[in-house]
Amino acid sequence: MNTTTETVAVAPPRTRQRKLARQLDGAARQLLEERGTVGQWSPQFCADVRRWVRETAPTLGAGASLKTHTRDTGSTKLKHNLQSDAVRNEYRQAVMYAAAHTRGSCPWSTAGCRLSCLVESGQLALSAGQAATKARRDLMDIDPPMFVAAAALDVRATAKAYKRETPGAQFVYRFNGTTEVALETAPALVELIASAADDAGNSLWLMDYAKRPIRGGWHTVAGVPYFIAPSVSERHTTPEDVPDCGVIVFDRLAHSSGPDEELPPHMPDGRVIVDGDKHDLRLADADQLPPGTRYVVGLRVKGNKARAMVRKHRANPSADTISWSTFIKPADTLELA
């Protein structure tokens, strides 16, 4: 695994887009200044944080046992990691799913990506899943320092469990499962979360999909390796605009149809299309290809609304349900090799 990184360089986002990152980073900075890294926290403070979640989550419609992230054993999507020969036993992953498209949670979202957002898919689309994602987002606003502390403690507990269950595996944490907090603008938040894993004797790598205008690949924030897989959006108007290691959702291919429905093998310019549904660890894609191979990542649609559009198209193939101008890219429109 080549983890050569460089400091993220991105144009400062507009105030609305940076508000949540600033809020959470400020909370993390406060904790670091007042209490130090996670390993320095007192047992009493840790107990207070857990009690706060246990008592507050039910008032927001979630269960008292709410965790800030989902482990790979508790997610249909992440279980693919544990079943994939390419990444099994090498990585363990956890993902935070919070309510998207609300109060600046995902400020770079577009109409197209909202159509196929994970919040409309699988367990997240069920009432319990919806309540959990909403509660996590509400907790961020109610008391940012307590939420950040809860997230750090959950990361520490997960890091300990993964180290015990899969010795030697790299812990990969995806903060933005259904949101887009620009972590490159929140170094204190990254430092605090990484200290939680470190206290458990397990190093942390970050990974996110990103719609914000940022280069894909390896970066570093507060000394922590951070892999970003850029998502195709409406601003990408032709196949040539798709960035390297970028992620395309093919609207004619539904995840519910199963793995037999193959993705196209190449882009028009010859770049390889990696099947992104085989696992969720985008940072490992390049390791499965010859060195220097240029590639993009393909996904099948997963959102309930998007799957309904696939069914509609199959019932009437002549109907052009989605065009290239949306986030979801029709395989037949791409005219792929």
C-alpha positions in Angstrom: 0.0 0.0 0.0 1.4 3.3 -1.1 0.3 5.9 1.4 2.5 8.8 0.2 0.5 11.9 1.2 0.6 15.6 0.8 -1.1 18.3 2.7 -4.6 19.0 1.4 -4.8 22.2 -0.6 -8.3 23.4 -1.5 -10.0 26.7 -2.0 -11.7 27.9 1.2 -15.4 27.0 1.0 -18.1 29.5 1.5 -19.2 30.2 5.0 -22.3 28.0 4.9 -20.1 25.2 3.6 -17.5 25.5 6.3 -19.8 26.1 9.3 -20.2 22.5 10.4 -16.5 21.7 10.1 -15.7 24.8 12.0 -18.2 23.9 14.7 -16.9 20.4 15.2 -13.2 21.5 15.0 -13.8 24.2 17.6 -15.3 21.6 19.9 -12.4 19.3 19.4 -9.9 22.1 20.0 -11.7 23.0 23.2 -11.5 19.4 24.4 -7.8 19.2 23.5 -7.1 22.4 25.4 -9.1 21.6 28.5 -8.7 17.8 28.8 -5.9 16.8 26.4 -6.0 13.8 24.1 -8.4 10.9 24.7 -5.8 8.9 26.7 -5.7 11.7 29.2 -9.4 11.9 29.8 -10.6 10.9 33.3 -12.9 7.9 33.8 -15.5 10.3 35.2 -15.6 12.4 32.1 -15.9 9.4 29.9 -18.8 8.2 32.0 -20.4 11.6 31.8 -20.1 11.5 27.9 -21.7 8.1 27.7 -24.5 9.1 30.0 -25.2 12.2 28.0 -25.7 10.1 24.8 -27.7 7.5 26.7 -30.1 10.2 28.1 -30.2 12.5 25.1 -30.6 10.1 22.2 -34.1 8.9 23.2 -35.3 12.5 23.3 -34.3 12.7 19.7 -36.1 9.5 18.6 -33.1 7.2 18.7 -32.2 4.4 21.1 -30.3 4.9 24.3 -27.5 2.6 22.9 -26.9 4.9 19.9 -23.3 4.9 18.6 -21.8 7.7 16.5 -20.7 5.3 13.9 -21.4 1.8 12.4 -18.9 -1.0 12.5 -18.3 -3.2 9.4 -20.0 -6.1 11.0 -23.2 -4.1 11.4 -23.6 -2.7 7.9 -24.7 -4.6 4.8 -22.5 -2.3 2.7 -19.4 -2.7 4.9 -19.8 -6.4 5.2 -18.6 -6.6 1.6 -15.1 -5.7 3.0 -15.2 -8.8 5.2 -16.2 -11.0 2.2 -13.7 -9.6 -0.3 -10.5 -11.5 -0.9 -8.8 -8.2 -1.9 -9.2 -6.5 1.5 -10.3 -9.1 4.1 -8.0 -9.2 7.1 -6.1 -6.2 5.9 -8.5 -3.5 6.9 -11.4 -2.9 9.3 -13.7 0.0 8.7 -16.2 2.1 10.5 -18.5 4.7 9.0 -20.6 7.6 10.5 -24.0 7.9 9.0 -25.6 11.3 10.0 -28.6 13.0 8.4 -27.6 14.5 5.1 -28.9 17.6 3.2 -29.9 19.4 6.4 -28.3 22.4 8.1 -25.2 22.3 6.0 -24.5 18.6 6.6 -23.7 18.1 2.9 -23.4 21.5 1.3 -21.9 20.3 -2.0 -24.8 17.9 -2.6 -26.7 18.1 -5.9 -30.1 17.0 -7.1 -28.6 14.0 -8.8 -26.6 12.7 -5.8 -29.5 13.2 -3.5 -31.5 10.8 -5.7 -29.1 7.9 -5.0 -28.0 8.9 -1.5 -27.4 6.1 1.0 -30.0 7.6 3.3 -32.6 6.2 0.9 -31.0 2.8 0.9 -31.1 -0.4 2.9 -31.2 -0.2 6.7 -30.7 3.5 6.6 -34.0 3.9 4.8 -35.9 2.1 7.6 -37.5 4.1 10.4 -34.8 3.1 12.9 -32.0 4.0 10.5 -33.6 7.4 9.7 -34.0 8.1 13.5 -30.4 7.2 14.1 -29.0 9.4 11.3 -31.2 12.3 12.4 -30.2 11.9 16.1 -26.5 12.0 15.2 -26.9 15.2 13.3 -29.0 16.7 16.1 -26.4 15.7 18.7 -23.8 17.7 16.8 -25.8 20.9 17.2 -27.1 20.3 20.8 -23.6 20.0 22.3 -20.7 19.9 19.9 -18.0 19.1 22.5 -20.0 16.3 24.0 -20.8 14.8 20.5 -17.1 15.0 19.5 -16.1 13.4 22.8 -18.7 10.6 22.2 -17.4 10.0 18.7 -13.8 9.8 20.0 -14.8 7.3 22.7 -16.6 5.2 20.1 -13.6 5.2 17.9 -11.4 4.1 20.8 -13.8 1.2 21.6 -13.9 0.2 17.9 -10.2 0.4 17.6 -9.8 -1.9 20.6 -12.3 -4.4 19.2 -10.7 -4.5 15.7 -7.2 -5.0 17.1 -8.5 -7.9 19.2 -10.5 -9.4 16.3 -8.1 -8.8 13.4 -4.6 -8.3 14.7 -2.5 -6.3 12.2 -5.4 -4.9 10.2 -5.4 -1.2 9.5 -8.3 0.8 11.0 -10.1 3.0 8.4 -12.6 5.5 9.6 -15.0 7.2 7.3 -16.4 10.3 9.0 -18.6 11.3 6.2 -20.9 8.3 5.4 -23.8 10.5 4.3 -22.5 14.0 5.1 -19.5 16.0 3.9 -17.6 17.7 6.6 -14.4 19.0 5.0 -11.9 17.4 7.4 -9.0 19.3 5.8 -10.4 22.4 7.5 -10.8 20.6 10.8 -7.3 19.5 12.0 -8.2 19.5 15.7 -11.1 17.2 15.0 -8.8 14.8 13.1 -6.1 15.0 15.8 -8.6 14.1 18.6 -10.2 11.2 16.7 -6.7 9.8 15.8 -5.7 10.1 19.4 -8.6 7.8 20.4 -7.4 5.1 18.1 -3.8 5.6 19.2 -4.9 5.2 22.8 -6.3 1.8 21.8 -3.0 0.8 20.3 -4.3 1.1 16.7 -3.3 3.7 14.1 -6.1 5.4 12.2 -6.5 6.2 8.5 -9.3 8.4 7.2 -11.3 7.8 4.0 -14.1 9.8 2.4 -16.0 10.2 -0.8 -16.1 13.9 -1.7 -18.2 16.1 -3.9 -16.3 19.2 -2.9 -13.7 20.5 -5.4 -10.6 18.6 -4.2 -8.0 16.4 -5.7 -8.6 12.7 -5.2 -6.0 10.3 -3.7 -3.9 10.5 -0.6 -3.6 13.6 1.6 -2.7 14.2 5.1 -4.5 16.2 7.9 -2.8 16.7 11.3 -0.4 13.9 10.4 -3.2 11.4 9.6 -3.3 9.7 6.1 -6.6 10.7 4.4 -7.8 9.2 1.2 -10.4 11.1 -0.8 -12.4 9.5 -3.7 -14.0 12.4 -5.6 -17.6 11.9 -6.7 -18.8 12.7 -10.2 -21.4 15.5 -10.1 -23.3 17.8 -12.4 -20.2 19.9 -12.9 -18.6 16.9 -14.8 -20.3 17.3 -18.2 -18.4 14.7 -20.3 -16.7 11.3 -19.6 -13.4 13.1 -19.9 -14.3 15.3 -17.0 -14.4 12.4 -14.6 -11.4 12.7 -12.3 -9.0 9.9 -11.7 -10.2 7.5 -8.9 -13.5 9.4 -9.3 -16.7 7.6 -8.4 -19.6 7.2 -10.9 -23.0 5.8 -10.1 -24.5 4.0 -13.1 -28.3 4.4 -13.2 -29.0 1.4 -15.4 -27.3 -1.0 -13.0 -29.1 -1.5 -9.7 -27.4 -3.0 -6.7 -30.5 -5.0 -5.9 -30.0 -6.8 -9.2 -27.0 -8.6 -7.8 -23.3 -8.9 -8.8 -24.1 -10.7 -12.1 -25.0 -7.3 -13.7 -21.5 -6.3 -14.6 -20.1 -2.8 -14.8 -18.5 -1.5 -18.1 -14.8 -2.4 -18.1 -13.4 0.9 -19.4 -14.0 4.6 -19.8 -13.9 5.9 -23.4 -10.3 7.1 -22.8 -9.2 3.6 -21.7 -9.2 4.2 -17.9 -10.2 1.0 -16.0 -13.5 1.0 -14.2 -13.1 -0.7 -10.8 -16.2 -2.3 -9.3 -16.8 -0.3 -6.2 -19.5 -2.5 -4.9 -17.1 -5.4 -4.1 -15.9 -3.4 -1.0 -16.0 0.1 0.4 -12.3 0.7 0.8 -11.5 3.1 -2.0 -7.9 3.5 -0.7 -7.2 -0.1 -1.6 -8.4 0.1 -5.3 -5.1 0.9 -6.8 -3.5 -2.1 -5.1 -5.6 -4.4 -7.2 -4.3 -2.9 -10.4 -0.9 -2.8 -12.2 1.2 0.1 -10.9 0.4 3.4 -12.6 -3.0 2.2 -13.9 -5.4 5.1 -14.3 -8.9 4.2 -13.1 -12.3 5.4 -12.0 -14.7 3.6 -9.6 -18.2 2.4 -10.7 -21.1 1.9 -8.4 -24.6 0.5 -9.0 -27.5 2.7 -7.8 -28.7 2.0 -4.2 -31.2 4.7 -3.2 -34.9 3.6 -3.2 -35.8 6.5 -5.6 -33.0 5.6 -7.9 -33.8 1.9 -8.0 -37.4 2.9 -8.8 -36.0 4.8 -11.8 -34.1 1.7 -12.9 -37.3 -0.3 -12.8 -39.1 2.3 -14.8 -36.4 2.4 -17.5 -36.4 -1.4 -17.8 -40.2 -1.4 -18.2 -39.8 1.2 -21.0 -36.1 1.2 -22.3 -36.8 4.0 -24.7 -37.6 6.4 -21.9 -34.5 8.5 -21.1 -35.0 8.7 -17.4 -31.7 10.3 -16.5 -29.2 12.3 -18.6 -25.5 13.0 -18.4 -26.3 16.3 -16.7 -27.2 14.5 -13.5 -24.9 13.0 -10.9 -25.9 9.5 -11.9 -24.4 8.6 -15.2 -26.3 6.2 -17.5 -24.1 3.5 -18.8 -25.6 3.7 -22.3 -25.0 7.5 -22.4 -21.4 7.0 -21.6 -20.9 4.8 -24.6 -18.2 2.9 -22.7 -15.9 0.3 -24.3 
